[in-house]
Amino acid sequence: MIQLKPSKAGILGTITQIDVLVLPFQTTAVSCSTYYKLCDVDGKQLAEGNIALTEEQFLGWGTDNSYVSDIVIAELGLQKA
């Protein structure tokens, strides 16, 4: 899990962690989708969803997988701790 700056999630609680998974894609793909789950300090899941990378973002993804997590965190308006 990646630690985040605490962010209120309405009545659900406070988000402090995120887990990001890149969903399988074909070797000829020009984009991909991700699955994320947002959790509180105890690891309780508060929300989940999917975010697709654009072609430009996908092309920018080299060998550093944190690049994908950073995109998802930014798209959600969250910040790393």
Z-matrix of the N, CA and C atoms (Angstrom, degrees):
N
C 1 1.462
C 2 1.525 1 109.26
N 3 1.292 2 115.09 1 142.49
C 4 1.461 3 121.61 2 176.35
C 5 1.526 4 107.58 3 -95.10
N 6 1.308 5 116.21 4 131.54
C 7 1.463 6 121.41 5 179.70
C 8 1.527 7 109.71 6 -79.16
N 9 1.328 8 115.90 7 136.61
C 10 1.462 9 122.65 8 -178.79
C 11 1.526 10 110.22 9 -119.78
N 12 1.332 11 114.94 10 158.10
C 13 1.460 12 118.95 11 168.76
C 14 1.523 13 105.98 12 -65.94
N 15 1.321 14 118.15 13 134.97
C 16 1.473 15 120.35 14 -177.85
C 17 1.537 16 111.92 15 -53.63
N 18 1.312 17 115.14 16 135.88
C 19 1.458 18 122.08 17 179.98
C 20 1.525 19 108.33 18 -139.54
N 21 1.317 20 116.49 19 126.42
C 22 1.458 21 121.89 20 -178.00
C 23 1.524 22 110.07 21 -68.85
N 24 1.327 23 116.30 22 133.63
C 25 1.464 24 122.41 23 178.29
C 26 1.526 25 109.27 24 -115.00
N 27 1.309 26 115.99 25 55.66
C 28 1.457 27 120.57 26 179.50
C 29 1.508 28 111.81 27 58.07
N 30 1.319 29 116.32 28 -135.31
C 31 1.461 30 120.79 29 -178.25
C 32 1.531 31 112.46 30 -78.52
N 33 1.346 32 116.90 31 -8.73
C 34 1.458 33 120.67 32 -178.26
C 35 1.523 34 112.66 33 -70.72
N 36 1.323 35 116.90 34 -33.83
C 37 1.460 36 120.83 35 -177.62
C 38 1.513 37 111.42 36 136.66
N 39 1.324 38 116.01 37 -156.66
C 40 1.455 39 121.85 38 -178.06
C 41 1.526 40 109.85 39 -115.39
N 42 1.323 41 115.62 40 124.06
C 43 1.462 42 122.23 41 179.38
C 44 1.516 43 108.74 42 -77.94
N 45 1.330 44 116.74 43 128.73
C 46 1.462 45 121.07 44 176.73
C 47 1.529 46 112.66 45 -132.21
N 48 1.341 47 117.23 46 -6.89
C 49 1.462 48 120.68 47 -176.79
C 50 1.520 49 110.47 48 -144.88
N 51 1.324 50 115.16 49 151.91
C 52 1.464 51 120.86 50 174.90
C 53 1.521 52 108.81 51 -138.19
N 54 1.317 53 115.16 52 144.83
C 55 1.454 54 122.18 53 172.85
C 56 1.518 55 106.03 54 -122.52
N 57 1.329 56 117.52 55 129.69
C 58 1.461 57 122.32 56 -177.14
C 59 1.523 58 109.29 57 -122.04
N 60 1.314 59 115.70 58 133.05
C 61 1.454 60 122.35 59 179.15
C 62 1.525 61 108.42 60 -127.45
N 63 1.325 62 117.28 61 131.19
C 64 1.462 63 121.10 62 173.73
C 65 1.516 64 107.15 63 -84.84
N 66 1.328 65 115.87 64 126.21
C 67 1.459 66 120.72 65 -179.77
C 68 1.531 67 109.90 66 -76.17
N 69 1.315 68 117.96 67 150.71
C 70 1.467 69 121.00 68 -178.33
C 71 1.535 70 111.97 69 -55.30
N 72 1.329 71 113.95 70 144.79
C 73 1.466 72 119.54 71 177.49
C 74 1.524 73 108.63 72 -145.38
N 75 1.326 74 115.30 73 157.39
C 76 1.460 75 120.48 74 -179.62
C 77 1.522 76 110.53 75 -74.51
N 78 1.314 77 116.94 76 155.55
C 79 1.466 78 120.90 77 -179.08
C 80 1.522 79 112.52 78 -66.63
N 81 1.309 80 117.91 79 -15.03
C 82 1.464 81 121.97 80 177.85
C 83 1.531 82 112.38 81 -95.71
N 84 1.320 83 116.50 82 3.78
C 85 1.472 84 121.22 83 -175.63
C 86 1.527 85 111.50 84 -65.78
N 87 1.335 86 114.76 85 151.19
C 88 1.461 87 121.31 86 175.68
C 89 1.529 88 110.81 87 -115.19
N 90 1.324 89 116.45 88 3.42
C 91 1.460 90 122.52 89 174.83
C 92 1.524 91 107.70 90 -159.13
N 93 1.323 92 116.01 91 173.39
C 94 1.457 93 120.15 92 178.05
C 95 1.525 94 109.04 93 -153.21
N 96 1.306 95 115.24 94 169.22
C 97 1.462 96 121.54 95 177.90
C 98 1.524 97 109.54 96 -116.96
N 99 1.306 98 114.57 97 155.77
C 100 1.455 99 120.80 98 178.17
C 101 1.523 100 109.15 99 -122.82
N 102 1.311 101 114.72 100 157.84
C 103 1.459 102 122.50 101 171.20
C 104 1.521 103 105.74 102 -117.86
N 105 1.328 104 116.80 103 135.95
C 106 1.457 105 119.42 104 176.56
C 107 1.525 106 109.51 105 -131.75
N 108 1.324 107 114.72 106 152.83
C 109 1.462 108 119.63 107 169.81
C 110 1.516 109 107.62 108 -133.00
N 111 1.316 110 114.35 109 138.40
C 112 1.458 111 122.78 110 -179.71
C 113 1.516 112 108.33 111 -105.68
N 114 1.340 113 115.90 112 133.29
C 115 1.455 114 120.79 113 -175.43
C 116 1.520 115 111.59 114 -130.24
N 117 1.335 116 114.69 115 161.16
C 118 1.461 117 120.06 116 175.25
C 119 1.534 118 108.96 117 -88.66
N 120 1.310 119 116.09 118 -175.46
C 121 1.462 120 122.18 119 -176.04
C 122 1.532 121 112.48 120 -60.78
N 123 1.322 122 117.58 121 -26.47
C 124 1.461 123 122.01 122 179.80
C 125 1.532 124 112.70 123 -89.84
N 126 1.322 125 117.06 124 0.60
C 127 1.455 126 121.14 125 -179.24
C 128 1.514 127 114.32 126 86.78
N 129 1.328 128 117.02 127 5.48
C 130 1.465 129 121.32 128 178.02
C 131 1.529 130 109.31 129 -71.58
N 132 1.324 131 116.48 130 128.40
C 133 1.461 132 120.65 131 -179.77
C 134 1.516 133 110.63 132 -70.33
N 135 1.334 134 115.79 133 128.20
C 136 1.465 135 121.76 134 179.28
C 137 1.517 136 112.13 135 -105.75
N 138 1.336 137 116.64 136 -30.00
C 139 1.464 138 120.67 137 -178.26
C 140 1.525 139 108.17 138 -161.67
N 141 1.330 140 114.73 139 162.75
C 142 1.458 141 120.75 140 176.21
C 143 1.518 142 108.53 141 -151.32
N 144 1.317 143 115.84 142 164.27
C 145 1.448 144 118.82 143 179.11
C 146 1.512 145 112.03 144 179.14
N 147 1.314 146 114.84 145 -172.69
C 148 1.461 147 122.41 146 179.83
C 149 1.516 148 109.73 147 -129.36
N 150 1.319 149 115.55 148 143.60
C 151 1.464 150 121.77 149 173.67
C 152 1.524 151 107.04 150 -134.40
N 153 1.329 152 116.03 151 131.51
C 154 1.460 153 121.64 152 177.70
C 155 1.526 154 109.86 153 -93.25
N 156 1.310 155 116.14 154 138.44
C 157 1.453 156 120.95 155 173.17
C 158 1.524 157 108.17 156 -81.98
N 159 1.313 158 116.44 157 142.17
C 160 1.461 159 120.62 158 174.63
C 161 1.530 160 108.53 159 -74.41
N 162 1.316 161 116.13 160 168.32
C 163 1.465 162 119.91 161 176.60
C 164 1.525 163 110.43 162 -58.77
N 165 1.318 164 116.51 163 -41.48
C 166 1.462 165 121.24 164 -179.68
C 167 1.530 166 111.04 165 -63.15
N 168 1.324 167 116.70 166 -45.36
C 169 1.459 168 120.68 167 178.18
C 170 1.526 169 110.86 168 -63.49
N 171 1.323 170 116.81 169 -42.36
C 172 1.454 171 121.69 170 -179.65
C 173 1.528 172 110.87 171 -61.34
N 174 1.339 173 116.13 172 -42.48
C 175 1.467 174 120.76 173 178.65
C 176 1.529 175 111.78 174 -64.40
N 177 1.338 176 116.96 175 -30.59
C 178 1.457 177 121.63 176 -179.33
C 179 1.512 178 114.24 177 -77.49
N 180 1.324 179 116.55 178 -12.40
C 181 1.464 180 121.97 179 -178.14
C 182 1.519 181 108.89 180 -78.43
N 183 1.285 182 116.51 181 109.50
C 184 1.468 183 120.80 182 178.72
C 185 1.508 184 110.59 183 -94.18
N 186 1.330 185 115.57 184 -116.35
C 187 1.461 186 120.65 185 -178.65
C 188 1.528 187 112.51 186 -104.86
N 189 1.325 188 116.55 187 -3.60
C 190 1.469 189 121.11 188 -178.24
C 191 1.529 190 109.28 189 -96.49
N 192 1.332 191 116.44 190 104.35
C 193 1.465 192 120.76 191 -176.84
C 194 1.520 193 113.30 192 -68.52
N 195 1.328 194 118.24 193 -17.77
C 196 1.471 195 119.73 194 177.11
C 197 1.528 196 110.44 195 -64.68
N 198 1.328 197 117.02 196 -20.39
C 199 1.468 198 121.89 197 176.01
C 200 1.528 199 110.32 198 -55.97
N 201 1.330 200 116.72 199 -43.44
C 202 1.465 201 121.56 200 -179.18
C 203 1.529 202 110.20 201 -67.76
N 204 1.328 203 117.15 202 -45.47
C 205 1.465 204 120.83 203 178.21
C 206 1.522 205 110.91 204 -59.55
N 207 1.323 206 116.67 205 -41.53
C 208 1.465 207 120.68 206 179.46
C 209 1.528 208 111.73 207 -61.33
N 210 1.326 209 116.26 208 -39.05
C 211 1.472 210 120.36 209 177.85
C 212 1.522 211 110.28 210 -63.63
N 213 1.323 212 116.73 211 -47.84
C 214 1.470 213 120.96 212 -178.79
C 215 1.525 214 110.24 213 -61.84
N 216 1.318 215 117.05 214 -45.60
C 217 1.479 216 121.22 215 179.67
C 218 1.521 217 110.43 216 -59.73
N 219 1.329 218 117.64 217 -43.95
C 220 1.465 219 121.45 218 179.03
C 221 1.529 220 111.41 219 -65.89
N 222 1.325 221 117.09 220 -42.69
C 223 1.479 222 120.83 221 179.80
C 224 1.532 223 111.24 222 -60.54
N 225 1.322 224 116.35 223 -32.11
C 226 1.470 225 121.32 224 -179.33
C 227 1.525 226 112.01 225 -85.54
N 228 1.330 227 116.92 226 -4.50
C 229 1.453 228 120.42 227 179.99
C 230 1.523 229 113.30 228 74.09
N 231 1.333 230 115.98 229 25.99
C 232 1.463 231 120.62 230 -179.03
C 233 1.529 232 109.38 231 -106.86
N 234 1.333 233 116.81 232 171.82
C 235 1.463 234 121.33 233 179.98
C 236 1.511 235 109.47 234 -136.83
N 237 1.347 236 115.60 235 144.03
C 238 1.453 237 120.54 236 174.62
C 239 1.529 238 109.78 237 -65.27
N 240 1.322 239 115.40 238 149.47
C 241 1.470 240 120.60 239 178.80
C 242 1.519 241 109.71 240 -73.66
